[in-house]
Amino acid sequence: MKRIALIGMPNAGKSTLFNRMSGANAKIANWPGVTVDLLSAKLLLAGDMAELVDLPGIYDLHGFSDDEQVVRHFLCNNTIDLVLIVANATQIDRQLSLALQLKSLGLPAVLLLNMADEAKTLGITINTQQLGDELGYPTILLSAKYGQGYSDAYQLIETALKSSQPIGILSLEKDFAVDQQIENKLDTIIRHSVDVPIQTTHSITEKIDKVMLHPWLGLPLFFAIMYLMFEAVYTIGAPLQDSVAWLLEGFRDLVLVPLFSFLPPLLNSFLLEGVFDGVATVASFVPIVIVFFLFMAIIEDSGYLSRAAFLMDAMMTRLGLDGRSFVMLLMGFGCNVPALMGTRTMRSRGLRLLTMLVIPFSLCSARLQVFVFMTTALFAPSQAPLVLFSLYLMTFAVVILTALLFKGQFNSQEPFALELPPYRFPTYRQMILRGWHEISHFLHRATKFITIGVILVWIVTNMPYGVEPASSASWSGWIGEFLSPILSPAGINPELTVALIFGFVAKEIVIGALAVIYGLEGTSLMEGIAQQIDWVQAYSFMLFTLIYTPCLATIATLRAEAKSAWYTALSLAWPLTLAWCVSTGFYQAARYFGY
Amino acid sequence: MTQKQPLSSLVPGQTATVQALHADPGFQFRLNALGFRIGKHIKVIRTAPFNGPLHLKLGNTEVMLRQQDADNIEVLM
């Protein structure tokens, strides 16, 4: 099978092209081996099956940050039939250098000048024929996002693939004294074939930046945007959650209850009150998560994250972190795992470890589900978004505290430069794909962690055989009672304690576990919990859920990325200690003041 | 003025030409790839509050760079 690799500078649109070429139905698999950052898909190209590999962005072949190492390692350990060099056409004056480096290695390649739409708007004209001839690679303009020029590019790739000779294992230990030569050639080619108007401006971007990066307004605007986003997620998501919960409840009462009524009572309870109630309660929160990710998709695609890095860098530096750490925290609001992997762009190990230590405090979408559930159960609809927002602010408070305490251990003096791309907007197709991705992500987790988690919860609440479920005679009762001296000062009762224990596997399980433990589901579960605990206990429980030990997938990623047992132990023990202190402190203080 | 000065001494709105880059090799390659090359024009668009990074424009690329790293780039106005 032929192997094709996508190579280009970060943010040149490699993954957009990858998705367009492989299609939504192509199998996208994690690459086994050094890293999960290589994505590959199989597709039919020029009559043969070919494997298309999406690589992390690389600035130049000397690159030695961890993400760039992935590319170097790939190039040095695989035979490649064809390289698709993806470059941003509007920045061809600098991005062409990577193509020249690849050329000097003798790689067979095609140069795809992406973002043709933006180049056109800016009045940049590129003579692709001339450029391709001088460079020695077939060259074409296209827009991977909107599709202009795509079919021509596709044909060009097919033709190139038919005639290309695979190149064996490369050595990148090459002497790059040829760099000066490359630089001269770059200037010559650009002079001959690229025409840039003297005054090019992303005028809309400049106007937006004047407001967004305003010296005084910038930061307040950032927090205002965040607040509005969570308010919107709650306002749009909560009714959706209600309707899904109602549908699932109907399905249970009208279909499952009669269907399972012939089963022995224990099996009936296992299937209905264990598996179904647990999984269905978690599933009802999927719409909220989808709405959340649609907003995240817009923000991530807009280019605003780089602006957040710009605004926050000065403050983050004082914490021993930098602007990228802040962006990773924001990405962590989606899921902590990709945020942890995103730290690969950092070259300094100290900076990377400190950033990875704080990322798990980021209120991820799984914890969002728990908090939406709890706030809906115990707070008025008008207060709920504020309560939710306060927990997001809590993320930052805990991050600041942790960074200040540990920055001495993880020292770094890394210079860094970050691109601020023009503002962009995702296409509807991209947003739908993102939503779909989240649903499949949930289904994947549901079939693994969540189902197993709620089954375990059912077992501990119903065993030994014959006990009243979740009573003090059951295993869960024992566990709850056993840990009660530790957690009752934080106002966390034995039932919630059991839910927290299983939340270690995946935070979504917390709500599923509560459904199983209380033997209730949907609205009745919320009412049941509201009768058992008051808002102070609920908030203390939420603080604990926010801060304590991250989920299993996060721990596994931390371990794999840091490659240090000591560090992994620290990232387990510290959040647990801190969670207890914060929850207990809050609970005792609130009670002291008479709440 | 026709004297070399550090990039960090420019104020927003000013434009200058890169004369020399002093950085560790790894960072120098990164700067090159981002468009910081001798003879290139740089415009300082703004600086972030609290002595934060510079917002720069080189050709069609906009970049943020910290003050301390901008100290190591010599420019000519």
Interface residues (C-beta under 8 A of the other chain):
Chain A: M9 Y59 D60 H62 G63 F64 T90 Q91 D93 R94 S97 L98 L122 I124 E183 V196 T200 H202 D209 L213 P215 W216 G218 L219 S306 A309 F310 L311 D313 A314 M315 T317 G323 R347 P415 F416 A417 L418 E419 L420 P421 P422
Chain B: A23 D24 P25 G26 F27 F29 R30 L31 N32 A33 L34 G35 F36 R37 I45 R46 A48 P49 F50 N51 G52 P53 H55 L58 G59 N60 T61 E62 V63 M64 L65 R66 Q68 D69
